[in-house]
Amino acid sequence: MVTTQQLAADVLVIGAGVAALRAAIAARETGAEVILSCKGIAGRSGNTIVSTADISAYIPEFGTDDSVETFVSDTLQTGGSIADERLVQLLAERSGQALLDLERLGITLLRDGDHIDRTRGAGHSRARTYRADSKGLGPNKGLALSLPLTERARSLGVQCLNRAPVVHIQVDDGRIVGAVAVDLSTDTILEISTPTIVLAAGGASHLFARTNGTVDATGDAVLMAIRCGATARDLEFVQWHPTRMDDPVSLFLTNGLLSDGAVFRDAKGRGFMTDYDARGDLAPRDVLAKAIYTEARLGHGSGDGVYLDCSAISEERIALRHAYLASVLRERGVDFPKQWLVVSPATHFSMGGVAIDDHAASSLPGLFVAGESAGGIHGSNRLGGNAFCEGLVFGTIAGASAARYASTSKRVRLARAASDDLLSALDCAAEDPKPNLTSSWHQVRQTMWHHVSLVREAEGIAQATQMLDALAAQAEGFRGRTAAEAARVIELRAGIDCARAIASAASFRTESRGAHWRVDFPDTSPGWLGSVILDWPATERQPSLAFHPKAER
């Protein structure tokens, strides 16, 4: 017997990271009744928690050498000049206030003595990267942001549904009317009536075998929105983090090491980054990742990576910003910072997502999007620290916009048919689906990493597409014995379709730009100055893609 519970709110926020929490707070402060639903535990899940809590912002009183115009220029240039300039302008203009608002919300910014510490992050031309004070939080530095934001949201009356993934968005007459989630703890179907949804469920880094993302970043929420009628853009652009440590310890390293003086070196000890970019080791992440891959393939590094020399970092900077890393490495016998570390690229961030306007509204009435689920702000590559800047700025915009939209909209009780997608994946007499789910996820992640990751070409993408199509067809036959298992089946189906959408966009763009590196089309072409737009109605078996030159938007 399936148990169903009806809930209602003015605004439903899907997600649990910085963008989702900031949206929930903004919507509640605007007067809306808010439910936040997430796969894990609010404040303790999503890619926020595995971050270093770095935030880019322009604050005039903290640095007269910087400006909104310079921040905008850096962001556009790093993103291959295809980002939406209206959104980038908003990002830069509101970044300072978004950062300073954190202290009002209970977050302490890292200080060096009496001053808020700031550094120059990779790809930035100015020192505008700040950090939340994460002392005592070990590797999960992002908790310095997410825990206080969760506490603030709850204190305002936001209802948090933990371990309750949304599996279906209900649309009636072309607009949002609600969603269906599953409470994994009680195996209850939750039918949530709401005229407004803020989608802030992160990206799709877990679709790749080698990643620093959490297991819930499967792209299923973005795909769910696309299948309901929202338009997506720039899905081909996936960021590769250049500093995953392979030896002597397997660990992800912050690019903040580069800001504090770390240098990439080849096996002979030569610093080689200036061969690829005048900015050297502070070049954008796409440049760093490609250079590391190239040097390793030429046999100049160690295995699949190169060396990172941190010996120039002072003990003062290590104590302030890298104390946990130093502790872990020294406990394992590594002479840090003197001993060189072997690093190589891994999947990190999705630049593309649901297309939004300057109110964070999608093309689907009632659906607002923020954070890594949104597309248009980063273009073909993202500056370090701009993810949380985006989450804070556009999370605030999305929450306030959603609350205003809800104030003029009526709630509609969901029809029973809203749960049909979930019920179709449910069969109490089915076999245990876990082996099939585990095997399918493994194949998806290996396929994407080997054929649609840092280095791409037509034959490999075609092989990936063929494999993903077969996996999608196979997953249609999977069933869960409980509502919770059925939710996992739906997550897999949507994740596979998100991988198919990324592969389709990667095949469609026949040039190299930013993080999209086509070795069969190695040049950046003026004819591709614009975005690949993707639509995928639920009635269609394959997505439709079109190129929109930047001048047309």
Buried (B, 14 or more C-beta within 10 A) or exposed (E): EBEEEEBBBBBBBBBBBBBBBBBBBBBBBBEBBBBBBBBBBBBBBBBBBBBBBBBBBBBEEBBEEBBBEBBBBBBBBBBBBBBBBEBBBBBBBBBBEBBBBBEEBEBBBBEEEEEBBBBBBBBBBBBBBBBBBBEEBEBBBBBBBBBBBBBBBBEEEBBBBBBBBBBBBBBEEEBBBBBBBBBBEEBBBBBBBBBBBBBBBBBBBBBBBBBBBBEBBBBBBBBBBBBBBBBBBBBBBBBBBBBBBBBBBEBBBBBBBBBBBBBBBBBEEEBBBEEBBEBBBBBBBBBBBBBBBBBBEEEBBBEBBBBBBBEEBEEEBBEBBBEBBBEBBEEEEBEBBEBBBBBBBBBBBBBBBBBBBBBBBBBBBBBBBBBBBBBBBBBBBBBBBBBBBBBBBBBBBBBBBBBBBBEEBEBBEBEEEBBEBBBEBBBEEBEEBEEBBEEBBEBBBBBBBBBBBBBBBBEBBEBBBEBBBEBBEBBEEBBBBBBBBBBBBBBBBBBBBBBBBBBBBBBBBEBBBBBBBBEEBEEBEEEBBBBBBBBBEEEEEEBEBEBBEBEEB
